[in-house]
Amino acid sequence: MDLTEEHRAAPPHLIRSLVALIFGSLLLRAAAGAMGENIQFYFNSIHDAAKNLDHPLRTIAGAQNVYEVSYTIGGLIIGAFFAAELIGAPIFGAWSDRYGRKLFIIFGPLFGAIAVQITAMTTLLWLLVFTRILEGISTAANAPATLGYLAEATSHSQKLRARMVGFFEIATIGGVALGFSFGGWLWRNFGAPTLVAGIPLTSPAFALNALIYLASLIILWFGLAEFREVKREQNAETNHSLKHYLKLLTNKSVQSFAPAWIAINAVLGVFINLTARLLTDKSIFSNQLLVGRFDSFQAGNIRALYAVVFVIGILVWSVAFPQLKKTLVMLIGTGGLFLTCLFLFLLNHQPSLDAPLVMPLAIGLVVSIMVQSGFTPAALAYLADVTENYAGDRGAIMGLYSVFLGVGQFIGASIGGPFADWDGADGIVLVTALLGIFAATTVIRLHINGARKQVLQIKSLET
């Protein structure tokens, strides 16, 4: 980068816009995290109302509008979010290139607010699916436009870009962690159905969450200035159409890596989209310590702690793993996943929460999650290495990282439900272990192939 580029004057109101983008995104992720958690508590409430004739939800929603919600059905409803996000993100991303970023950035909190308000007033299955799709569209519209805005607004300074991207990652993950805790608090205090100003609300918690979406909308609407980078003439060869993305998926390097990354993200899909319900579900598996022993606020804090520990692990690995092969770090991370399964299983079969082994097992679980988190930065670095041989497709290949994330979350939410129905927390442990075995098999193959290539390179240099 030349000095004139580095010291070019920043566009007017740039800093204010970037600060608004970070804080608006923090609130948006918190609201989305709370919504994703509360929908799980809501499934428990609807399910309980179907079995309990005295449940207050039957009075507000009507006895004919409550039904048993299995974990399988709940997982599929939640999975609709990721399906909508996967389909919508490329479309909205392209539209934001053409029509400007701000419009699509504010679509995020706008659609999210509409989704939670609808959820607060209905138990109808098809409407709940619709609200998850609307939430998926919210993320699909907001995420690519936000990343595009960050890239354009910081194009004059790599230092500013590095800082803003770091702040954005903190806002994203921190917002989700806050959302988990906030969502649990909301449900504990406002989850019960009631009449508000004569309006029947099946759960006021969702309606109150709309205020967080509204705050995000106001910050982004008034704080964000539209920023238009001077458009370069588009080269048809670098226009990453759907056909081009499909072609990239046939790339051997991508194909060899994708199954492991999808499997690991499926694990995240299982934990994020099913555990809030399990931790608070008092109707099943009373012999399991991790099922139904917590209220919504406690469950939210447990999940928030999981997110924080995972992020700390990523930070530690980001410093440690440059000295190690990426595939080796991914293998170690997968080993951490198996340790997580072991500690969860042992915890789940303790006689009580104050049993002597609970604290040592909980500490072991925290350490195993930190070890497990090493897979994430190593996978991103591995994919970045793949792009070195395909410089013209660098952006498109890195974009597949997000695609695999969404596919994995969809799979995890969808297949985790039947395992939870079958055997509660033990079922979650089993499906996690199976996904870990699948990921480990793929990574071992990558590691062996990488070692062979290295040996061949050394032999070629010697000759």
C-alpha positions in Angstrom: 0.0 0.0 0.0 1.4 3.4 -0.9 1.6 6.3 1.5 -1.0 8.4 -0.5 -3.5 5.6 -0.1 -2.8 5.1 3.6 -3.1 8.8 4.4 -6.0 9.6 2.1 -8.7 11.7 4.0 -11.5 9.6 5.4 -14.9 10.2 3.9 -17.2 12.5 5.9 -18.9 11.0 8.9 -17.0 7.7 8.3 -16.1 7.1 11.9 -19.6 7.9 13.1 -21.0 5.5 10.5 -18.6 2.7 11.5 -19.4 3.1 15.2 -23.1 3.0 14.4 -22.5 -0.1 12.3 -20.7 -1.9 15.2 -23.2 -0.9 17.9 -26.2 -1.6 15.6 -24.8 -5.0 14.8 -24.2 -5.8 18.5 -27.8 -5.1 19.3 -29.0 -7.0 16.2 -27.0 -10.1 17.1 -28.2 -9.9 20.7 -31.8 -9.7 19.6 -31.4 -12.6 17.1 -29.6 -14.7 19.8 -32.5 -14.1 22.2 -35.0 -14.9 19.5 -33.3 -18.2 18.6 -33.2 -19.1 22.3 -36.8 -18.1 23.1 -38.2 -20.1 20.3 -36.8 -23.2 22.0 -38.5 -22.2 25.3 -41.7 -21.5 23.3 -41.7 -25.0 21.9 -41.6 -26.4 25.5 -44.5 -24.1 26.4 -46.7 -25.2 23.4 -45.8 -28.8 24.1 -46.7 -28.5 27.8 -50.0 -26.7 26.9 -51.0 -29.6 24.7 -50.6 -32.1 27.6 -51.9 -29.9 30.4 -55.5 -28.8 30.3 -54.9 -26.0 32.8 -52.0 -24.4 31.0 -52.6 -20.7 30.5 -51.5 -20.8 26.9 -54.6 -22.8 26.0 -56.7 -19.9 27.2 -54.8 -17.3 25.1 -54.1 -19.3 22.0 -57.1 -21.6 22.1 -57.0 -25.3 22.9 -57.2 -26.2 19.2 -54.0 -24.2 18.5 -51.6 -26.0 20.9 -49.9 -29.3 20.0 -47.1 -31.6 21.0 -43.8 -30.3 19.6 -41.1 -33.0 19.4 -37.5 -32.1 19.2 -37.5 -33.4 15.6 -40.3 -30.9 14.6 -38.7 -28.1 16.6 -35.3 -28.7 14.9 -36.9 -28.6 11.4 -38.7 -25.4 12.2 -35.4 -23.8 13.4 -33.7 -25.2 10.4 -35.9 -23.1 8.1 -33.9 -20.1 9.3 -30.7 -21.5 7.8 -32.3 -22.6 4.6 -33.7 -19.0 4.1 -30.3 -17.5 4.9 -28.4 -19.8 2.5 -30.7 -19.1 -0.4 -31.1 -15.4 0.4 -27.6 -14.3 1.2 -26.1 -14.5 -2.4 -29.2 -12.7 -3.8 -29.2 -9.9 -1.2 -25.4 -9.6 -1.4 -25.6 -9.0 -5.2 -28.5 -6.5 -4.7 -26.5 -4.6 -2.1 -23.7 -4.2 -4.7 -26.1 -2.7 -7.1 -28.5 -0.6 -4.9 -26.3 0.3 -1.9 -25.6 -1.3 1.4 -27.6 0.8 3.9 -31.0 -0.3 2.6 -30.2 -4.0 3.1 -28.4 -3.4 6.4 -31.5 -1.9 8.0 -33.6 -4.7 6.5 -32.0 -6.9 9.1 -33.5 -5.4 12.3 -36.7 -4.5 10.4 -37.5 -8.1 9.3 -36.4 -9.3 12.7 -38.7 -7.0 14.6 -41.6 -8.2 12.4 -40.7 -11.8 13.0 -40.7 -11.6 16.8 -44.0 -9.6 16.9 -45.7 -12.3 14.8 -44.3 -15.0 17.1 -45.6 -13.1 20.2 -49.1 -13.5 18.9 -49.4 -17.0 17.5 -48.7 -20.7 18.0 -49.7 -21.8 14.5 -47.1 -24.1 13.1 -47.0 -22.6 9.6 -46.6 -19.1 11.0 -43.8 -20.2 13.3 -42.0 -21.6 10.2 -42.7 -18.3 8.4 -41.1 -16.3 11.2 -38.0 -18.4 11.1 -37.8 -17.9 7.4 -38.3 -14.1 8.0 -35.4 -14.2 10.5 -33.3 -16.0 8.0 -34.1 -13.4 5.4 -33.2 -10.8 8.0 -29.7 -12.2 8.4 -29.4 -12.9 4.6 -30.1 -9.2 3.9 -28.0 -7.7 6.7 -24.8 -9.9 6.9 -23.4 -9.5 3.3 -24.3 -5.8 3.1 -22.6 -5.2 6.5 -19.4 -6.9 5.4 -19.5 -5.1 2.1 -20.0 -1.8 3.9 -17.0 -2.5 6.2 -14.8 -3.4 3.2 -15.8 -0.3 1.2 -15.7 2.2 4.0 -12.2 1.1 5.1 -10.7 0.7 1.6 -8.4 3.7 2.2 -6.7 2.2 5.3 -5.7 -1.4 6.1 -5.1 -0.4 9.7 -8.7 0.9 10.1 -10.0 -2.1 8.3 -8.2 -4.5 10.7 -9.6 -2.7 13.7 -13.1 -2.5 12.4 -13.2 -6.1 11.4 -12.0 -7.1 14.9 -14.6 -4.9 16.5 -17.3 -6.4 14.2 -16.3 -10.0 15.2 -16.4 -9.0 18.9 -19.9 -7.4 18.3 -21.1 -10.5 16.5 -20.0 -13.1 19.0 -20.5 -10.9 22.0 -23.9 -10.0 20.8 -24.9 -13.6 20.5 -23.6 -14.3 24.0 -25.5 -11.3 25.4 -28.6 -12.5 23.5 -28.4 -15.9 25.2 -28.3 -14.4 28.6 -30.9 -11.7 27.8 -33.2 -14.2 26.1 -33.2 -16.4 29.3 -34.0 -13.4 31.4 -36.8 -12.3 29.1 -38.4 -15.7 29.1 -38.2 -16.1 32.9 -39.9 -12.8 33.5 -42.1 -12.4 30.4 -42.5 -15.8 28.8 -46.0 -16.5 30.2 -49.0 -15.7 28.0 -51.1 -12.7 29.0 -53.3 -9.8 27.8 -51.4 -6.5 27.2 -53.7 -3.5 26.6 -56.4 -6.0 25.6 -54.2 -7.7 23.1 -53.6 -11.4 23.7 -49.9 -12.3 23.6 -48.9 -15.9 23.6 -45.5 -14.7 24.9 -44.7 -11.0 25.7 -41.0 -11.9 25.7 -40.9 -11.9 21.9 -42.7 -8.5 21.8 -40.2 -7.0 24.2 -37.3 -8.4 22.1 -38.7 -6.3 19.3 -37.5 -3.2 21.2 -33.9 -4.4 20.8 -34.5 -4.8 17.1 -36.0 -1.3 17.0 -33.0 0.2 18.8 -30.7 -1.5 16.3 -32.9 -0.1 13.5 -32.7 3.4 14.8 -29.0 3.4 15.3 -28.4 2.0 11.8 -30.9 4.2 10.1 -29.8 7.5 11.6 -26.1 6.7 12.3 -25.2 5.1 9.0 -24.3 7.2 6.0 -24.5 5.5 2.6 -21.0 4.9 1.3 -20.4 4.4 -2.4 -17.0 3.2 -3.4 -15.9 4.2 -6.9 -17.0 1.2 -9.0 -14.4 -0.5 -11.0 -15.3 -1.9 -14.3 -16.5 -5.4 -13.7 -14.6 -8.2 -15.3 -16.9 -11.0 -16.5 -14.3 -13.6 -15.4 -14.5 -12.5 -11.8 -18.3 -12.3 -11.6 -19.0 -15.0 -9.2 -22.4 -16.3 -10.4 -24.2 -19.2 -9.0 -22.8 -21.4 -11.8 -19.3 -20.3 -10.8 -19.9 -21.2 -7.2 -21.1 -24.6 -8.2 -18.0 -25.0 -10.3 -15.8 -24.2 -7.3 -17.6 -26.9 -5.3 -16.1 -29.4 -7.6 -12.6 -28.2 -6.8 -10.7 -31.2 -5.2 -9.2 -29.1 -2.4 -12.5 -27.7 -1.5 -14.3 -31.0 -1.7 -11.7 -32.7 0.5 -12.1 -30.0 3.2 -15.8 -29.3 3.1 -17.2 -32.5 4.8 -15.1 -31.9 8.0 -16.1 -28.2 8.2 -19.8 -28.9 7.6 -19.7 -31.7 10.3 -18.1 -29.4 12.9 -20.6 -26.7 12.1 -23.4 -29.2 12.4 -22.1 -29.8 16.0 -22.6 -26.0 16.6 -26.0 -26.3 15.1 -26.9 -29.1 17.5 -25.7 -27.1 20.6 -27.0 -23.7 19.7 -30.4 -24.7 18.4 -31.4 -27.6 20.8 -29.7 -27.2 24.2 -31.8 -24.3 25.5 -34.9 -26.4 25.3 -33.2 -29.5 26.8 -31.8 -27.7 29.8 -35.3 -26.4 30.7 -37.5 -29.3 29.6 -38.9 -30.9 32.8 -41.2 -33.3 31.0 -38.6 -35.9 29.8 -35.6 -37.9 31.0 -35.8 -37.0 34.7 -32.9 -39.3 35.3 -30.5 -37.1 33.3 -28.8 -34.2 35.1 -28.6 -31.9 32.1 -32.3 -32.2 31.2 -34.9 -29.9 32.9 -32.8 -28.9 35.9 -32.5 -25.2 35.0 -34.8 -22.2 34.5 -34.6 -20.2 31.3 -32.2 -17.5 32.8 -29.8 -20.2 34.1 -29.9 -22.0 30.7 -29.3 -18.7 28.9 -26.2 -18.0 31.1 -24.9 -21.5 30.6 -25.1 -21.0 26.8 -23.6 -17.5 27.0 -20.7 -19.0 29.0 -20.2 -21.6 26.3 -20.0 -18.9 23.7 -17.5 -16.9 25.8 -15.3 -19.9 26.5 -15.4 -20.8 22.8 -14.2 -17.3 21.8 -11.4 -17.4 24.4 -10.3 -20.7 22.9 -10.3 -19.2 19.4 -8.1 -16.3 20.7 -5.7 -18.7 22.3 -5.4 -20.9 19.3 -5.0 -17.9 17.0 -1.8 -17.2 18.8 -0.7 -20.8 19.2 -1.5 -22.5 15.9 0.8 -20.7 13.4 3.6 -23.0 14.5 1.5 -26.1 13.8 0.1 -27.6 10.7 -3.5 -26.6 10.1 -4.6 -30.2 9.8 -2.9 -31.1 13.0 -4.7 -28.3 14.8 -8.0 -29.5 13.3 -7.3 -33.0 14.6 -6.5 -31.7 18.0 -9.7 -29.7 17.9 -11.7 -32.8 17.0 -10.0 -34.6 19.9 -11.3 -31.8 22.1 -14.8 -32.5 20.7 -14.6 -36.1 21.9 -13.4 -34.9 25.3 -16.4 -32.6 25.4 -18.7 -35.6 24.7 -17.1 -37.6 27.5 -17.4 -34.8 30.1 -21.0 -34.1 29.1 -21.9 -37.8 29.3 -20.3 -38.1 32.8 -21.9 -34.8 34.0 -25.3 -35.9 32.7 -25.2 -39.0 34.9 -24.1 -37.4 38.2 -26.7 -37.9 40.9 -27.2 -34.1 41.6 -25.8 -30.7 40.7 -24.0 -30.6 44.1 -22.3 -34.0 43.6 -18.6 -34.0 44.3 -17.6 -34.7 40.7 -19.7 -32.0 39.1 -17.2 -29.2 39.5 -14.1 -31.1 38.3 -16.1 -32.4 35.3 -17.3 -28.8 34.6 -13.7 -27.6 34.6 -12.7 -30.4 32.3 -15.6 -29.5 30.0 -14.5 -25.8 29.8 -11.0 -26.9 28.9 -12.3 -29.4 26.3 -14.4 -26.6 24.7 -11.3 -24.4 24.4 -9.4 -27.3 22.8 -12.3 -28.0 20.5 -12.5 -24.3 19.4 -9.1 -24.6 17.7 -10.8 -26.2 14.7 -12.3 -22.9 13.7 -9.3 -20.6 13.1 -7.3 -23.6 11.6 -10.1 -24.3 9.2 -10.3 -20.7 8.1 -6.5 -20.6 7.6 -6.6 -23.9 5.7 -9.2 -22.5 3.3 -7.1 -19.4 2.9 -4.1 -21.6 2.0 -6.3 -23.3 -0.7 -6.9 -19.9 -2.3 -3.2 -19.4 -2.9 -3.5 -21.7 -5.9 -6.7 -20.0 -7.1 -6.0 -16.3 -6.7 -8.7 -15.3 -9.2 -11.3 -17.1 -7.1 -10.0 -16.1 -3.7 -13.1 -14.2 -2.6 -15.5 -16.8 -3.9 -13.7 -19.7 -2.2 -13.6 -17.7 1.1 -17.3 -17.1 0.6 -17.8 -20.9 0.7 -16.7 -20.8 4.3 -20.0 -19.0 5.2 -21.9 -21.4 3.0 -20.5 -24.4 4.8 -21.3 -22.7 8.1 -25.0 -22.4 7.2 -25.2 -25.9 5.7 -23.7 -27.3 8.9 -26.1 -25.4 11.2 -29.1 -26.6 9.1 -27.9 -30.2 9.3 -27.2 -30.0 13.0 -30.6 -28.5 13.9 -32.4 -31.0 11.6 -30.7 -34.2 12.6 -30.1 -33.4 16.3 -33.9 -33.3 17.0 -34.5 -37.0 16.5 -31.5 -37.9 18.8 -32.9 -35.6 21.5 -36.3 -37.2 21.2 -34.7 -40.6 21.5 -32.4 -40.1 24.5 -32.3 -36.5 25.7 -28.9 -35.1 26.5 -27.3 -38.5 25.9 -28.7 -38.4 22.4 -27.1 -35.0 21.8 -23.8 -36.4 23.0 -24.1 -39.4 20.6 -24.9 -37.3 17.5 -22.1 -35.0 18.4 -19.6 -37.9 18.7 -20.8 -39.3 15.3 -20.3 -36.0 13.7 -16.9 -35.8 15.3 -15.9 -39.2 13.9 -17.0 -38.1 10.5 -14.9 -34.9 10.8 -11.9 -36.8 12.2 -11.9 -39.3 9.3 -11.9 -36.4 6.8 -9.2 -34.5 8.6 -7.0 -37.5 9.0 -7.2 -38.1 5.2 -6.3 -34.4 4.7 -3.3 -34.7 7.1 -2.0 -37.8 5.5 -2.3 -36.4 2.0 -0.6 -33.2 3.1 2.3 -35.2 4.6 2.7 -37.2 1.4 2.9 -34.0 -0.7 5.5 -32.6 1.7 7.6 -35.8 1.3 7.3 -35.6 -2.5 8.3 -31.9 -2.5 11.4 -32.7 -0.4 12.4 -35.6 -2.7 12.0 -33.4 -5.8 14.2 -30.8 -4.2 16.9 -33.4 -3.4 16.9 -34.6 -7.0 
